[in-house]
């Protein structure tokens, strides 16, 4: 079984490598001269806000992801705050092992939906995949001890599989997560995800599991009673009954995975918000994320750029002001302004590249760098307005 699953994973990766990408890459779209912020105005671009997500009432799952440290949790919380204005029940779920929702809302948030102070329709929960996996295995062991002989064999075999096959624990815990989320009564769920690499693994599980379980179901006749005999070795009874029960359990899991996979690839139900900051590594990580989402067939048409210095101003305008007033400033102030201008010019360059690459197809939202941390309900409410009230690219 281990060799079969490993071969299936290799087949899946080959298909992914050979799959035609639906969007051009950064190198394919890159021009010799990138535009800067000064070359853009609001009329040239899709609306630079997340209002399109608020207005799309059919959305049920919204994933927020990107490189570590770019402000995913703040963006997730602010988006949840805005959605709570228009939806009856909103849930924010953290799938990052290093949870930050409690810190953002300044209140204790656990593994069960916790109402957020100041709201009557917004809740949050922090999920730990490792804890979920341990609980699931413990339930299997308890089921094996307290069930019939046939059920005992099935549960024992499933527990052995989930602890011995590399990667299956994450996939199974993801399946349990989706079951849990689907059973909750919420209009929309916002996922505050882990950094990009972990998130791409999480989003690939439905496709991998669907393919693996599909192959197992196709090969059940070829294997004959092998599955039943394996289950019987773990304490089960009749091999024929064991095989039917095992395949039934797999078919139930496959049905859940198919449902999740269909929802993931339905742009009416699911979308992904990419979060970045105007720096080289973050912008290029976002490009990789967008390409991978395209491979998985997951809708993504929103990018949030955090920590932007004076989004409404252009570096050239600020530079002209500095040149005109530099001599009247103390030496320390000149150094501070020079460093700020260097940072502003760098940010403008990468923001210009972001608009150049995504401006035609994506809603690119610029979020300002503030003088204070965005923590607590009041500050999150205030900051969330920038997500839906776009900041103009031209000075007003």
C-alpha positions in Angstrom: 0.0 0.0 0.0 2.9 2.4 0.8 4.5 1.8 -2.6 1.2 2.3 -4.4 0.6 5.6 -2.6 4.1 6.8 -3.4 3.7 5.9 -7.1 0.4 7.8 -7.1 2.0 10.8 -5.7 4.8 10.7 -8.3 2.2 10.4 -11.1 0.3 13.4 -9.7 3.5 15.5 -9.6 4.3 14.5 -13.2 0.8 15.6 -14.3 1.2 18.9 -12.4 4.6 19.6 -14.1 3.2 18.8 -17.5 -0.1 20.8 -17.0 -0.4 23.9 -19.1 -0.4 27.0 -17.0 -3.3 29.3 -17.7 -1.4 32.5 -16.8 1.9 33.8 -18.2 4.8 33.8 -15.8 6.6 36.9 -14.5 9.4 36.5 -17.0 7.0 36.1 -19.9 5.1 39.3 -18.9 8.2 41.3 -17.8 9.0 44.3 -20.1 12.2 46.2 -20.5 10.9 49.3 -18.7 8.6 48.7 -15.7 6.0 51.3 -14.9 6.1 53.1 -11.6 3.2 54.3 -9.5 3.2 57.6 -11.3 2.3 55.9 -14.6 -1.0 54.5 -13.2 -4.3 56.1 -12.2 -7.4 54.5 -10.8 -9.2 54.6 -14.1 -6.7 52.3 -15.7 -7.2 49.5 -13.2 -9.8 47.2 -11.6 -11.1 48.7 -8.4 -8.2 48.7 -6.0 -10.1 47.2 -3.0 -11.6 44.0 -1.7 -15.1 45.3 -2.2 -15.6 42.6 -4.9 -15.4 39.9 -2.2 -17.9 41.7 0.1 -20.3 42.1 -2.8 -20.0 38.4 -4.0 -22.7 36.9 -1.7 -22.1 33.3 -3.1 -18.6 33.1 -1.6 -18.3 30.5 1.2 -14.6 30.1 1.6 -12.0 32.8 1.5 -8.3 31.9 1.8 -5.8 34.6 2.8 -2.1 33.6 2.3 1.4 34.8 1.4 4.9 34.9 2.6 5.6 34.9 6.3 5.5 38.3 8.1 3.5 40.2 5.4 0.3 40.8 7.4 -1.9 37.8 6.6 -3.5 37.6 10.0 -4.3 41.4 10.1 -5.7 41.1 6.6 -7.8 38.1 7.5 -9.2 39.8 10.6 -10.0 43.0 8.7 -11.7 41.1 5.9 -13.7 39.2 8.5 -14.7 42.4 10.2 -16.0 43.8 6.9 -17.8 40.6 5.9 -19.6 40.7 9.3 -21.3 43.9 8.2 -23.1 42.1 5.4 -23.3 38.4 6.3 -25.3 36.8 9.1 -22.5 34.6 10.5 -18.8 34.9 9.7 -16.0 32.6 11.0 -12.2 33.2 10.9 -10.2 30.0 11.0 -6.4 30.0 11.6 -4.6 27.0 10.1 -1.1 28.4 10.9 0.5 26.4 13.7 1.9 29.7 15.0 -1.6 31.2 15.8 -2.0 34.9 16.0 -5.8 35.5 16.0 -5.8 35.7 19.8 -3.1 38.4 19.7 -4.8 40.3 16.9 -8.2 40.5 18.7 -6.6 40.7 22.2 -8.8 37.9 23.5 -8.4 34.2 24.1 -9.4 32.1 21.1 -9.4 28.3 21.2 -10.0 25.3 18.9 -13.8 25.8 19.1 -15.6 28.9 17.5 -15.2 31.8 19.9 -17.4 34.9 19.6 -15.4 38.1 19.0 -15.9 40.9 21.5 -17.9 43.7 20.0 -19.7 41.5 17.4 -22.7 39.3 17.5 -22.1 37.5 14.2 -18.3 37.1 14.1 -16.4 34.2 15.5 -12.8 32.8 15.3 -11.1 29.5 16.0 -7.5 28.3 15.9 -6.9 24.8 14.6 -3.8 22.7 15.3 -3.4 19.9 12.7 -1.1 17.8 14.9 -3.6 17.9 17.8 -6.4 17.0 15.4 -4.3 14.0 14.1 -3.6 12.8 17.6 -7.3 13.0 18.5 -8.4 11.2 15.4 -5.9 8.4 16.0 -7.0 8.1 19.6 -10.7 7.9 18.5 -9.7 5.1 16.1 -8.0 3.2 18.9 -11.0 3.6 21.2 -13.2 2.5 18.4 -11.1 -0.5 17.8 -11.3 -1.5 21.5 -15.0 -1.0 21.9 -16.4 -2.1 18.5 -17.3 -5.4 16.9 -14.6 -7.6 15.6 -14.9 -6.3 12.0 -15.0 -2.6 13.0 -12.0 -3.3 15.3 -9.9 -4.6 12.4 -10.8 -1.6 10.2 -10.0 1.0 12.9 -6.7 -0.7 13.8 -5.6 -0.8 10.1 -6.6 2.9 9.5 -4.7 3.9 12.7 -1.7 2.0 11.5 -1.9 3.7 8.0 -2.2 7.2 9.4 0.9 6.8 11.6 3.1 5.0 9.1 2.7 6.5 5.6 4.6 9.8 5.1 2.3 12.7 4.5 -0.9 10.8 5.1 -1.3 12.3 8.6 -1.5 15.9 7.2 -3.9 14.8 4.5 -6.2 13.0 6.9 -6.2 15.9 9.4 -7.0 18.2 6.5 -10.0 16.0 5.7 -11.1 16.2 9.3 -10.7 20.0 9.2 -13.0 20.2 6.2 -15.6 18.0 7.8 -15.5 20.1 10.9 -15.8 23.4 8.9 -18.6 22.1 6.7 -20.6 21.0 9.7 -20.6 24.5 11.2 -23.4 26.9 10.4 -21.6 29.9 8.9 -22.3 31.9 5.8 -18.6 32.5 5.0 -15.3 31.2 6.4 -12.1 33.2 6.2 -9.0 31.0 6.4 -5.9 32.7 7.9 -3.3 30.3 6.4 0.3 29.4 7.1 3.1 30.8 5.0 3.1 30.0 1.3 4.8 26.5 1.2 2.5 25.1 3.9 -0.6 26.6 2.3 0.2 25.1 -1.1 0.6 21.7 0.5 -2.8 22.1 2.3 -4.5 23.2 -1.0 -3.0 20.2 -2.9 -4.4 17.6 -0.4 -7.8 17.3 -2.0 -6.4 16.7 -5.5 -3.8 14.2 -4.1 -6.3 12.3 -2.0 -8.9 12.2 -4.7 -6.4 10.7 -7.2 -5.1 8.2 -4.6 -8.5 7.0 -3.4 -9.7 6.9 -7.0 -6.8 4.6 -8.0 -7.4 2.4 -4.9 -11.0 2.0 -5.8 -10.1 1.1 -9.4 -7.6 -1.5 -8.3 -9.8 -3.2 -5.7 -10.8 -6.0 -8.0 -7.2 -6.6 -9.0 -6.1 -6.9 -5.4 -9.0 -9.2 -4.6 -9.2 -9.9 -0.9 -5.8 -8.4 -0.1 -7.3 -5.4 1.8 -9.7 -7.7 3.7 -6.8 -10.0 4.6 -4.7 -7.1 5.8 -7.5 -5.9 8.0 -8.0 -9.4 9.4 -4.4 -9.4 10.4 -5.2 -6.5 12.7 -7.8 -8.4 14.6 -10.8 -8.4 12.2 -13.0 -11.3 11.2 -14.2 -12.5 7.7 -11.8 -11.1 5.0 -14.7 -10.5 2.5 -16.7 -8.5 5.0 -13.5 -6.6 6.1 -12.8 -5.6 2.5 -16.3 -4.3 1.9 -16.2 -2.3 5.1 -12.7 -0.9 4.4 -13.7 0.1 0.8 -16.9 1.6 2.2 -14.9 3.7 4.7 -12.6 4.8 1.8 -15.6 5.7 -0.4 -17.0 7.9 2.4 -13.7 9.8 2.7 -13.5 10.1 -1.1 -17.0 11.6 -1.3 -15.9 14.3 1.3 -12.7 15.0 -0.7 -14.6 15.3 -4.0 -17.0 17.7 -2.5 -14.1 19.8 -1.1 -12.2 19.7 -4.4 -15.2 20.8 -6.4 -15.8 23.7 -3.9 -12.1 24.7 -4.1 -12.3 24.9 -7.9 -15.6 26.8 -8.0 -14.9 30.6 -8.2 -18.5 31.2 -7.0 -17.7 29.5 -3.7 -13.9 29.9 -3.1 -11.3 32.6 -3.7 -7.8 33.2 -2.6 -6.5 36.6 -1.4 -2.7 37.0 -1.9 -1.0 39.2 0.6 2.5 40.8 0.2 4.7 43.8 1.0 6.4 45.9 -1.6 9.8 44.1 -1.5 11.5 41.8 -4.0 11.2 38.5 -2.1 7.5 39.0 -1.3 6.5 40.1 -4.8 8.2 37.1 -6.4 6.8 34.7 -3.8 3.4 36.1 -4.6 4.0 35.3 -8.3 4.8 31.7 -7.4 1.7 31.5 -5.3 -0.5 32.8 -8.1 1.0 30.3 -10.6 0.4 27.4 -8.2 -3.1 28.5 -7.5 -3.7 28.6 -11.2 -2.5 25.0 -11.5 -4.9 23.8 -8.8 -7.7 25.6 -10.5 -8.3 27.9 -7.5 -9.7 31.4 -8.2 -7.4 34.3 -7.3 -8.0 37.9 -8.4 -7.1 40.0 -5.3 -3.7 41.1 -4.0 -3.3 43.1 -0.9 0.0 45.1 -0.6 0.7 45.9 3.1 3.1 48.4 4.8 3.0 51.0 2.0 4.6 54.4 2.7 2.2 57.2 1.8 0.2 55.2 -0.8 -1.5 58.4 -2.1 1.9 60.1 -2.8 4.5 59.4 -5.5 8.2 59.3 -4.8 8.9 62.0 -7.3 6.6 64.4 -5.6 8.1 63.7 -2.2 11.6 64.0 -3.7 10.8 67.4 -5.2 9.6 68.6 -1.7 12.7 67.2 -0.1 15.0 68.9 -2.6 13.2 72.2 -2.1 13.4 72.1 1.7 16.5 70.0 2.5 18.7 72.9 3.3 16.4 74.2 6.0 16.3 70.9 7.8 18.7 69.8 10.6 21.3 67.2 9.6 19.5 64.4 11.5 16.2 65.3 9.8 18.0 65.2 6.4 19.3 61.7 7.1 15.9 60.5 8.3 14.2 61.9 5.2 16.8 60.5 2.9 16.3 57.0 4.3 12.6 57.4 4.0 12.9 58.5 0.4 15.2 55.5 -0.4 12.6 53.2 1.0 9.7 55.0 -0.8 11.5 54.8 -4.1 12.2 51.0 -3.6 8.5 50.4 -2.7 7.3 52.4 -5.7 9.4 50.3 -8.0 8.0 47.0 -6.7 4.4 48.4 -6.5 4.8 49.5 -10.2 6.0 46.0 -11.1 3.0 44.6 -9.2 0.5 46.7 -11.1 2.4 46.0 -14.4 2.1 42.2 -13.8 -1.4 42.0 -12.3 -3.1 45.3 -12.9 -5.2 44.1 -15.8 -6.6 41.1 -14.1 -6.3 41.6 -10.3 -7.8 44.0 -7.8 -4.6 45.3 -6.2 -5.2 47.0 -2.8 -2.6 49.2 -1.1 -2.7 49.3 2.7 -0.8 52.1 4.4 2.0 51.7 6.9 0.7 53.1 10.2 2.3 54.7 13.2 0.9 52.0 15.5 0.2 48.3 15.7 -3.2 47.1 14.5 -4.4 45.2 17.6 -7.8 45.0 19.2 -11.3 45.2 17.8 -11.4 49.0 17.5 -8.2 49.4 15.5 -9.1 46.4 13.3 -12.4 48.0 12.5 -10.7 51.3 11.6 -7.9 49.7 9.6 -10.4 47.4 7.7 -12.0 50.4 6.1 -8.9 50.7 3.8 -9.8 47.3 2.3 -13.0 48.6 0.9 -12.3 52.3 0.6 -9.5 52.5 -1.9 -6.6 54.9 -1.5 -6.1 56.9 -4.8 -2.8 56.6 -6.5 -2.7 60.3 -7.2 -2.4 63.0 -4.6 -5.6 64.7 -3.7 
